[in-house]
């Protein structure tokens, strides 16, 4: 059941936009997002920008936009806390009956937001953007993304939609549920899937980046995928168990085989090389298992510190909390 954040018959839509060094995209982004208001006559549009410690003119441009438009709100972080923390801050400070998350690079077209809102008003608490195509991306990124989404669906304990990023529209009920989840290592699309509620996909064609360069190079994508898997699956720990059992079984079998050869045949195991190979193999598996366990333990350690997920330096046009 939905909870309204505003009173009266008018619906309020807050569009949350995390930004990091996007000064080249901001003018076109503002123009295109503000233009959708004409297609939603019974909806009041709010824009909530979260500046994730940009070092270019992004912060200045956002302050200018907030001064020119009272419904443009800005949260400025004290430093770079990461994309998922910026999305979290937007969710935490969004006051709308519905909240839409969209990135600033314009790969996800703002023009489809009214259609997503219409789908939500039909009775869906969550409308997630499902990518039919991905223009301007390399074959490697498309292939790895497809593998990642499908692998995630198979190993995770929640039903995370394939080919869907953070571009989604949520009801107030979903927003309030996600706000309660304060884990340090965050995977927003998994968290939204975990809370449940009635959902529907909105299929669209992803466009090329409007300007600038991607803020998710390969090493960040690997870290992002690691956070997703470790946050929503215990399969790595099970693999560690299976590897340990497998190596123990092989070792016992090898010991019995060597003993039988020694006792019943003239053949013996030659030299130190075979022993060295087995020791190195077992040692490698042990280090792999320790590494997997260490990743989970480090997340427990980070969570136990109970540090804030982000720190806010300044805000504009935002209600005091």
C-alpha positions in Angstrom: 0.0 0.0 0.0 1.4 3.4 -0.9 2.0 6.3 1.4 1.7 9.8 0.1 4.2 12.4 1.0 2.2 15.3 0.0 -1.4 16.4 0.5 -4.1 17.1 -2.0 -4.8 15.5 -5.4 -1.5 16.7 -7.0 1.2 14.0 -7.2 4.8 15.0 -6.5 7.6 13.3 -8.4 11.2 13.7 -7.2 13.8 12.9 -9.8 17.1 12.0 -8.0 20.2 12.6 -10.1 23.6 11.7 -8.7 26.4 13.7 -10.4 30.2 13.5 -10.4 32.2 15.7 -12.8 29.3 16.2 -15.2 29.6 19.9 -16.1 29.4 19.1 -19.8 26.1 17.2 -19.4 24.3 19.4 -16.9 22.9 22.1 -19.3 21.3 19.5 -21.6 20.2 17.4 -18.6 18.4 20.3 -17.0 16.7 21.3 -20.2 15.5 17.8 -21.0 14.4 16.9 -17.5 12.5 20.2 -16.9 10.8 19.8 -20.3 8.9 16.6 -19.1 6.8 18.7 -16.7 4.6 19.8 -19.7 3.6 16.1 -20.2 2.6 15.7 -16.5 0.0 18.4 -15.8 -1.3 16.8 -12.6 2.2 16.2 -11.2 4.6 18.6 -9.5 8.2 17.9 -10.6 11.2 18.2 -8.2 14.8 17.7 -9.2 17.2 16.5 -6.5 20.9 16.6 -7.5 23.5 14.9 -5.3 27.0 16.2 -6.1 29.3 13.4 -5.2 32.5 15.5 -4.6 32.9 16.8 -8.1 36.2 18.7 -8.8 35.0 20.5 -11.9 32.3 23.2 -12.2 29.5 20.8 -11.5 28.9 22.2 -8.0 28.8 25.8 -9.3 26.4 25.0 -12.1 24.1 23.2 -9.7 24.0 26.1 -7.3 23.1 28.4 -10.2 20.3 26.1 -11.2 19.0 26.0 -7.7 19.0 29.8 -7.5 17.1 30.0 -10.8 14.5 27.2 -10.1 13.0 26.8 -6.6 12.1 23.2 -7.4 15.7 22.3 -8.1 17.3 21.0 -4.9 21.0 20.3 -4.4 22.9 18.1 -1.9 26.7 18.7 -1.9 28.9 15.9 -0.4 32.0 16.8 1.6 34.0 14.5 -0.7 33.5 11.7 -3.2 31.6 8.8 -1.5 30.7 6.9 -4.6 27.7 6.5 -6.9 25.7 4.2 -4.6 26.1 6.6 -1.7 24.9 9.5 -3.8 21.8 7.5 -4.9 21.2 6.7 -1.2 21.4 10.4 -0.2 18.9 11.2 -2.9 16.5 8.5 -1.6 17.0 9.7 2.0 16.1 13.3 1.1 13.4 12.8 -1.6 10.0 14.1 -0.5 7.9 13.1 -3.5 5.0 10.6 -3.7 7.1 8.9 -6.3 10.9 9.0 -6.7 12.8 8.4 -10.0 16.5 7.7 -10.1 18.4 8.6 -13.2 22.1 9.2 -14.0 23.3 12.5 -15.3 25.0 11.2 -18.5 21.7 11.1 -20.4 22.2 7.5 -21.5 18.8 6.9 -19.9 16.4 9.3 -21.7 14.4 11.5 -19.3 11.6 11.7 -21.8 10.4 8.2 -20.8 9.8 9.2 -17.2 6.2 10.3 -17.7 5.4 6.9 -19.3 7.0 5.2 -16.3 4.9 7.4 -13.9 1.8 6.5 -15.8 2.7 2.8 -15.4 3.2 3.3 -11.7 -0.1 5.1 -11.3 -1.8 2.0 -12.7 -0.9 0.2 -9.5 2.8 -0.6 -9.6 5.1 0.4 -6.7 8.2 -0.1 -8.8 8.8 0.5 -12.4 12.3 -0.3 -13.5 13.9 0.5 -16.8 14.8 -2.6 -18.8 17.4 -1.9 -21.5 16.5 -3.3 -24.9 19.7 -1.9 -26.5 22.8 -0.2 -25.4 24.1 2.3 -27.9 27.7 3.6 -27.7 29.0 0.8 -25.6 31.8 -1.6 -26.5 31.1 -5.2 -27.3 33.1 -6.2 -24.3 31.0 -4.1 -21.9 27.8 -5.4 -23.4 28.9 -9.0 -23.2 30.2 -8.7 -19.6 27.1 -6.9 -18.5 24.8 -9.6 -20.0 26.8 -12.3 -18.3 26.9 -10.4 -15.0 23.1 -9.8 -14.8 22.2 -13.4 -15.7 24.8 -14.9 -13.3 23.5 -12.6 -10.6 19.9 -13.8 -11.1 21.0 -17.4 -10.7 23.2 -17.1 -7.6 21.3 -14.4 -5.6 18.6 -15.0 -3.1 16.4 -12.2 -4.5 15.0 -11.8 -8.0 17.1 -9.0 -9.5 15.8 -8.1 -13.0 18.2 -8.7 -15.8 19.4 -5.8 -18.1 18.1 -3.2 -15.5 20.3 -0.5 -13.9 19.5 2.1 -11.3 17.1 3.9 -13.6 13.8 3.2 -11.9 10.7 4.9 -10.5 9.5 4.0 -7.0 6.5 4.7 -4.9 6.7 6.2 -1.4 6.3 2.7 0.1 9.4 1.4 -1.7 11.4 4.5 -0.8 10.6 4.2 3.0 11.5 0.5 2.9 14.9 1.1 1.2 15.7 3.9 3.7 15.7 1.3 6.5 18.6 -0.6 4.9 21.8 1.0 6.1 24.5 -1.5 5.0 27.9 0.0 4.2 28.5 -1.9 0.9 25.4 -0.9 -1.1 23.9 -2.4 -4.3 20.8 -0.3 -4.7 19.1 -2.4 -7.5 19.5 -5.5 -5.3 18.2 -3.7 -2.3 15.1 -2.4 -4.2 14.5 -6.0 -5.4 14.8 -7.3 -1.9 12.0 -5.1 -0.4 9.5 -6.6 -2.9 6.3 -4.8 -3.8 4.5 -5.0 -7.1 6.8 -4.1 -10.0 6.8 -3.8 -13.8 9.5 -3.3 -16.4 9.6 -0.4 -18.8 11.5 -1.3 -21.9 13.6 1.4 -23.6 16.7 1.9 -25.7 19.7 3.2 -23.9 21.5 6.0 -25.7 25.1 7.1 -26.0 26.6 9.2 -23.3 25.9 12.9 -24.0 29.4 14.2 -23.1 32.4 13.3 -21.0 33.7 9.9 -20.1 32.3 7.0 -18.1 32.6 7.1 -14.4 32.7 3.3 -14.2 36.0 2.1 -15.6 36.8 -1.6 -15.5 38.2 -1.7 -11.9 35.1 0.1 -10.6 32.9 -2.3 -12.4 34.7 -5.3 -10.9 34.4 -3.8 -7.4 30.7 -3.1 -8.1 30.1 -6.6 -9.2 31.9 -7.9 -6.2 29.8 -5.9 -3.8 26.6 -7.1 -5.6 27.6 -10.8 -5.3 28.9 -10.6 -1.7 25.9 -8.6 -0.5 23.2 -10.9 -2.0 24.7 -14.3 -2.2 26.6 -16.8 0.0 27.7 -18.8 -3.0 31.4 -17.8 -2.6 31.4 -19.3 0.9 29.8 -22.4 -0.4 32.3 -22.7 -3.2 35.0 -22.4 -0.5 33.4 -25.3 1.4 33.2 -27.4 -1.8 36.8 -26.6 -2.7 37.9 -27.7 0.8 35.9 -30.9 0.6 37.1 -31.6 -2.9 40.8 -31.1 -2.0 40.5 -33.2 1.1 38.9 -36.0 -0.9 41.6 -35.8 -3.6 44.3 -35.8 -0.9 42.9 -38.9 0.8 42.5 -40.6 -2.5 46.0 -39.8 -3.4 47.4 -41.1 -0.1 45.5 -44.4 -0.5 46.7 -44.7 -4.1 50.4 -44.1 -3.2 50.2 -46.6 -0.3 48.7 -49.2 -2.6 51.3 -48.7 -5.3 54.0 -48.9 -2.6 52.7 -52.1 -1.1 51.5 -54.1 -4.0 53.6 -52.9 -7.0 57.2 -52.2 -7.7 56.2 -48.7 -8.9 56.9 -45.7 -6.6 56.0 -42.0 -6.9 59.1 -40.3 -8.4 60.9 -37.4 -6.8 60.0 -34.1 -5.2 58.3 -32.5 -8.1 55.0 -34.3 -7.7 55.0 -33.5 -3.9 55.8 -29.9 -4.6 53.0 -29.7 -7.2 50.4 -31.0 -4.7 51.6 -28.7 -1.9 51.4 -25.7 -4.2 47.9 -26.7 -5.4 46.6 -27.2 -1.9 48.3 -23.9 -0.7 46.7 -22.0 -3.6 43.2 -23.3 -2.7 43.7 -22.5 0.9 44.7 -18.9 0.1 41.6 -18.6 -2.2 39.3 -19.8 0.6 41.0 -17.4 3.1 40.6 -14.5 0.6 36.9 -15.2 0.2 36.4 -15.4 3.9 38.4 -12.3 4.3 36.1 -10.4 2.0 33.1 -11.3 4.1 34.9 -10.5 7.4 36.1 -7.1 6.1 32.4 -6.2 5.3 31.4 -7.2 8.8 34.3 -5.0 10.1 33.2 -2.0 8.0 29.6 -2.4 9.0 30.5 -2.6 12.7 32.2 0.8 12.5 28.8 2.3 12.0 30.2 5.3 10.1 27.7 7.5 8.2 27.2 6.4 4.5 28.0 10.0 3.4 28.6 13.5 4.8 26.8 16.6 3.5 28.7 19.9 3.1 25.9 22.2 1.9 22.3 22.0 0.6 20.2 24.3 -1.6 16.3 24.5 -1.6 16.2 21.6 0.8 13.9 21.4 3.8 15.8 21.1 7.1 15.6 17.7 8.7 
